[in-house]
């Protein structure tokens, strides 16, 4: 591993300091491209206007007409945390704006697969719906939308995934990544897109005289859900996304959040009063996602929808139990998949340019998590496949992939599909995460084709694992109150949380729980505790480490410890 230090533009850092930003935060923000304090203004008034999002106004008119005619609306969700939060935002928001007849349907990961299919369209029609609204899916559902149209449904697609060569023939499409959309935030999550549709709908209802500026419903109650879905979907936290997340976090910390969300904090052992984006990404998100992976995402959506505290607590406990089961399945799969991946190359040699792993016993609900673990360990684009459990599709493999910087996974799949027609049955996704289905007989062809693309696109520098950091930490900044300040800020994909790096002296080290390394370090002449989770190899007496900061409590005193992220060994 190579530990790198981010460049800090001195003029930007100075300007931020002069504007009153703490010197450490000024350095961190400047290194992440922030040029002035106005970019840190997270007020709702600074959000990009809904009118700049292509299709939002047309969607508002369609929905306003539907509300006026008391049409039945049905939301077709996705089975991940972004899809669940988008569905909950749609349900809650439409009801706030006067929808009396709205329901939802979430596909089953195994039986239905991803997105709006003809079979899903038929189920929506059977529920008596007039309007079908997709959230976090639909941009690739050409056949599903055609089937819905044939059934007499009007389709509103709200999505954020990259479109294919052909768009579905929906009544309206709202997607910042569709051709001709000038919306600046191309990285908005599915939940953010739906929130923007609701903002546009409220403006349309105001224009029709349904509400005034004083009587219109407040949609800011939805922002905790928007924050959760945005962080959990690991989309780039550009300025607009950071504002959405910051507004949601403020409401969570003040206790203004749905009771089911509050219960999820409780079962995860986290405090909403001191909530951070880390909590959303690694505590709440996985518990919602677990329902879609192993059970039924209806559980997750209902947890976010309920206003009954006892029901919220019950659902949160159920989700926590499912997540524990997910961890057990993932643990066994991860060990087996990693062993298969490491068997592809000799010890001491470099791994192949891309990794593909399949085993008949793998569970398709956790292939994405396992792919992420292998990618993190080997620093290679990785696909993990499992046999489809869907009826009549036993010959198909469902794969989930995770990538490294410099290798756009969806574009790579597109190239594989062009070079090897018929190998990929379905595919979609983003730069860093994608999914696909292939026939089992085509696994070897896919593996070789992906490796070929990786060899062409990835050079030696891209294949070298590197860790960007923020350089040394001044000892006067090693304080619990400053750790709290850092944790209150919005960090995530594309706006990385602070990681510091420098050479330290190792005073002592010991294994904890047989798989974590507990350390006593000397940092700039002063002792400090550290821990490296999931690492068992001892460190030399002096070593350059990369570390995050954490404030914990010991014998009634708060102190700072280092959480190691890596070391140059």
N, C-alpha and C positions, 0 to 999 in steps of 0.2 A: 504493500500500500504506500502511495505517495501522499503525504499531507501537504496541502497547498494553503496559501494565505490569500484571501480575496484582496483585490485592489480597493483602496478607499480614496475616491476622488477628494482631494483636500479642500477644494473650494466648496463642494457640496456639504461636506462635514462641517466646515466653518460656518456656512450659511445657516445650517440647521442649529448649530450651537448658539449663534447670534440671535436666532429666533426663539431661544429658550428651551430647546430640546436638550435633555441630559447628554453630557459629552459621550458616554458609552453608547447610548441609543443613537446619537447623531452619527457616530462611526458605523454602527451596524446598518442603519437605514441608508446611509450614503453608499455603502458597499453593495446594497441591493437595488441601487438605481434611483433612490429618492433624491430629488434635486432641491425641493423646497418644502417648508412646513405645510403649505396648502395641500400638498399631496397626502399629508397625514390627517387631514380633516375628514373624519368619518361620519359627518352629519348626513342625514337622509337627503337633505337638499342637494348634496353633491353627487347623488346617484345619477348615472346616465339616464336621460329621459326615455320612457317607454316608447315614445313616438319614433325614436331612431331605430327601434327593433322591427325589422321587416315582418309584416303579417300581424303584429300586435293589434293595430287598429282594426283590421279586418276581423280578427278573432273577437275583439271586444264587441263589434257590431253583431256578429253571429250569435254570441252568447247573450247579449242584451235582448236581441229578438227572441231567443229561446226562452229567456226568463219571462218576457212579456207574454209569451204564448203558453207558459207553464209546460214547456216541453220537458221530457225526461232526459237527464244527462247521465252518461255512464263514463267513468274514467277507467282507462286501461293502463295499469301501472306496470312497473318493472319490479323484479324480485331482489334488488339490492337496496342499500340505505338511501341512495339518491332517489330511486324510484318510490320507495316507501314514504320518504319525507315529501316528495313532490305530490304524491297522492293525498297525503294528509293535508298539505297546504291547499290543494285544489278543493278537497271536500270542505274544509273549514272555511276557506275564503269564499267559495261560491255560496255557501249557506249564509255567511255574513252579508253577502251582497243580494240576498233575497231568493236564492234557489231553494225551492221547496221539494224538488223531486230529483235528487242526485244520489247515485250509487257508484260503487267501484267494483272492479274485477281485476285480480292479479293472476297472471299466468303461473302455472306450476313449472318450476325449472326443468323437471324431468319429463313430464308428460307433454307440456305445451312448447317448451323451448322459449326462446327470447322473442319479444315483440308481438305486434298485432298480426296474427295469422288469420286465414279464412275461418278456421274453427273458432277462434276467439270472437271474430265478428259475428258469427252465428249465435254464440252464447250471449253476446251483448243484445242482439236483436230479440232473442228469446226472453230477455228481461224487460222487454217493452220500451227500450230506449229509442230516442229520436236523434240524439246527438252523441257521437262517440269522441271522447277526448283522450288522446294518448299523452302520457307524461314519461319523460326520460326514455322514450322509444318512439318508433313510428317512421323515422326518416328513411329507413331501409325497407319498410313494409309495403312494397309495391303491390304484391298479391293480396295482402290483408286488407289494404285500403280499397282495392278494386272489388273485393268480395263485399265489403261493408257498403260501398256505393251501390252495388247490385241489389243489396237488401233494403235499400232506401234510407240508409243512415247518412247523416252529414258527419264528415270526419274533420276534426281539428287536431292536427299533429303538433304537439309541443315536444321538442327534443333538443339535444345539444350535440349529438354524435355527428361525425363527419358524413356527409351524404355520398351516395354512390353516383354512378354515371346517370342513373335515372331516378327522378323524384316520384314519390307516390302522388296519385291524382286526388289529393285531399281538397276539401273545400278551402281550407286555410292551412298554411304551414308557418309555424313560428320556430325558428332555429337560427341562432346567430351565425352559424356556419353554412347556411344555404347560400347559393349563388345570388349576388345582388344585394346582400344585407350589409349595410354600412355600420352596424352596431359595433362599437369599439371593443367591447369585451367579448372576444371569441371564446373565452374559456369558462363562460358561465355554466354552472351545473344544470341538470334538468330541473331541479327544484327552483333555481333562480329564474329559469325561463317561465315556469308556471307562475311564480310570484309576479313577474313583469306583466304577464297576461292579465292577472287580477288587477294590477294597477291601471292598466289600459281600460279594463272593463269598468272599474269604478269611475274613471274619467268620462267614459261614454255614458254611464248612468247619470252622472252629474249633468252632462250636456243635455240629457233628455228630461231633466227635472225630477228624476227619481230621488236624488239627494241634493243637498247644498253642501258647501264647504264645511258648514257647521254640523250638519246632521249625517254626513257620510260615515260609514263604518270605518274604524281604525284597523288597518291591515298590519300594523306593526306587531300585533300579537303573534303573527306567523313567523316573525324573524328568527326566533330560536330554532324552529324547524329548518328554515333556510340555511342557517349557520351550520347545523348538524349535517345536512345533506351535502353542502358545498365542501366542507372539510373532509367528510368521509369518502367522497368520490375522488379525492386527490386531484382536483382540477387546479390549474395554475391560479394562485391568489394574486391576480392583477389588482389595480387600485379599486375597481368597482366591486370585485368579489371581497376584497378586504373590508370595504365599507359594509357590505351585507353581513359578513361574519361578525365584524365589530359590533354592529347594532344588535345582532342576535345575542352575542356574549354579554352585552350590558344588561339585557333583559333577563337572561339566565341568572346572572349574578345577583340581580335584584329580586329574584324569586318569581318573576313574571314569565312562567313557562308552563306548558301543559303538565298536568299531574302525572301522566305516564312517563314523561321525560324526567321529571323530578324523581320518580321511583327508580328509573334506570340509573341515575346518579347514585341512589342509595344502594342498590344491589351491587354496583361496581365499586362501592367503598369510596366514592368521590363526593366532594362538597360543592354544590352548585354556587355557593357564595364566593368560592375562590376558583371557579371553573376556568379552564384554559382550553385552547384549541387542541392541545395534547389529549385532554380528556375525551373530546369529541372523536378524535381520530383513533384512539387506542382503547377506549373503555366503552363508550356508548355505541359508536359505529359498528364494532364487531358483534355486539349483542343483537342489534337490529339485523345485520347481515346474516347472522346464524340462522334466523328463521327461514330466510330464503334459500339457504344452503342445504339445510337438513330437514326442514319441516314445511311450513306454509307461511309465506310472508304476510298473510292476513293477520297473524299474531302481532307482527311488528307494526303494521298499519293501525290495527285496533288499539295498540298501546299508545300510539301517538294521537289517536282520535278521541279517546275516552276522556270525559270530564268527571268521571266517578273515581275518586281517589283509591277506594278499595279495589276496584277493577284494575286500575293502573298498576297497583302494587302486585296484584296477582299475575298480570301479564308480564310485568318486568321480571318477576321471579321465574316464570316459565321461560322467558328469553334467556335468562342467566343460566338456567339448567341446560338449555339447548346449546348455549355457547360453550359450556364445560364439555359437553359431548363432542362438539366440533373440535375442541382442543385435543381431545384424546384421539379422535380419528386422524386429525392433521399430524399429530406427533408420530404416529406409526407410519403414515404415508410419507412424511417428510424424510424419515430415516431411510426408508426403502428407496424412495425416488433419488435421494442424494447418493446412496450407494450405487444405484444404476448409472447415475450421471458420472460419478467419479471412476466407474469402471470403463468409461469411454477413453480414458487417457492414463498414461503411466504416471506413477508418483513422481513428482518433481517436474513433470512436463506441463505445458500449457493446455487448458481445456480447449475443445473445438470452438469454432467461432459462434456456434449456436447450439443449444441443448434441446433435445426432444426426448421425453420419457413417457412410456406407457406401460401399464400393468393391468391385467384384467380385473384385479381386486381393488383398484383405486375407486374412490367415491367421487362422482362428478361434482358434488357440491363444494368440495374444497380444493379442486385442482388449481384454482387461481392463487389461493394462499400458498400452496406448496410451490408453485412456479415462482412466486415472489421470494420465498425463502432460498430456493436454489440460485435464483438470479443474484440475490444479495451475497451469497457465499462464494459463487464462482465468477461473478461479474460477467455474465454472458446472457444474451437474449434467451429466454427459456420458455418452452411450451410443455405443459403436462397434460396428458390425455387420459380419459377414463372411458370405458364402454358405456354407451348410452343405455339408460334404464327405461327409456320411453317404449311403450308398446309398439312392436313391429319395426323397431329401429336398432335391434341388437347388433346389426352389422356396422353401425356407425360409432365413431369415436368423437367425443366432445372434448375440445382442448381449450385451455386458457393460457395466455401468454403474458409475460412481463418483460420489459426491455430495459436497456441501459441508454444513457445519453448518446445521441448520434445514430440511433437505429429506430426509425419510425415504424412501429410494429404493423399498423394497419396498412401502410404503404408497402411494406415487405410482403404482406399477405396478398395484396393486390397484384404485385409483380409475380408471385408464385402462381396465382390463379391464371395470369396471362400466359405464363410460360408452360403451365401444365394444366390445360383445360380439363375440367371434370374431376380433378383431385379435391378441390375445395367445394364442398356442398353449400356451405354458408360461411360468411365471415363478417366481422365488423369490429369497431373499436376506435382507439386513439393511438397516439404516438407511443405511450408507455405501457398500455394494456390493451389486449385484444382477445377475441374469442373466435373459434371456428369449429366446423364439423367436417370430418373426412370419413371416407369408407376405411374400414380396418385394413383392407388390402392395400391401401395407398399410404400407410404410415411411413414406410421406408422412403417412398418417393418424396413425401412431404419433408421428411427429415433432411434428406439430401438437398432438396430445393431451397429450404430455409438456410441451411449451412452455406450454400452457394451465394445467396444474396448477402449473408453476413460477411463472407469473405470479401465480397466486392465493395461493401459499404463501410466496413469497420477497419481502420488502420491500427497500427501498433499502439498509438497513443490512446485511442478510444478503448482498446482492450485492456489497458493498464488501469487498475482500480485506483482512483484518486478521491480524496476527501477534501473539498473546499472548506476552509475554516476562517475564523475571524482573527487569527493570530493570538498573541499573548494577552493574558488578562492581568491588568494592573492589580496588585494586592489590595488596594483600597476599595476595589469594586467587588471583592469577595465578601459580600454582606447579604444576609437573608432578605433585608428590605429591597435590595436591588434585584435579587432573584425574583421576588414577588412582582416587581415592576416589569421585568422581562417576560414573566409568565402571563401578565395581563395583556401584552401586545398580541397582535394577530400574526401568527407564523404558519407556514405550511408549504405546499408545493409551489415552487417558483418564488417563494419569499421565505427562504430556509430559516429555521430556528437557529439561534446563536450557538455556534460550536467554536470553542477556543482551542488554541494549540501552543505548546511550548515544551521545552525540555524540563523534566523534573527528576528529582532523586527519589528512588524507591527505598523507603525506610524498612518496610516489612510487607509481606503478602501471604495470604492463606486462602484456601478454597472454602467456599461456603455452599452448603447444599450440593456438593460434588460437581457443580457446573458453573459457579460464579467465582470470580477472583476479587477478594476484598483486599484493599491496599491502604497502606499508610504512606503518604507522600510528603515530600518537602517542596513546597511551591514558593519560589522566590524567598527562601529562607524561613518559611513558616510552615508548620505541619498542617496537613489537611487529609481527611479521609476520602477514599475513592472506591468505586466498585465497577467492575467490568462484567456485565451480565452476559452469560453464555460463553465466556472465555475461560479456559482452564490452564493455558500455558503460562509459566512464570515469566515475568519481565526482567530485563537486565537492571543493574543498579542505577543507571542513568538512561533515560529513554524519552523520545519525543512523543507526546500523547496528544490526542484530540479528545475534548471532553465538553459535556454540557454541565450546567449548574443545577443543583437541586438544594432546596432548603428542607432539612428534616429537624426533628426534635429529639434531644437526648437529655434525659434527667431534668426535664423542664426548661432546657435552654435550646433555642433555635440555632442551628449552625449550617454552614454550607459544606456540601460534599461534591466531589467530581464524579460524574457518570461518564465512564470512558466509552468513546465511540470507535477508537482505533489507535494504532501505534505504529511507528516506523521501526520494524524489527529487522 
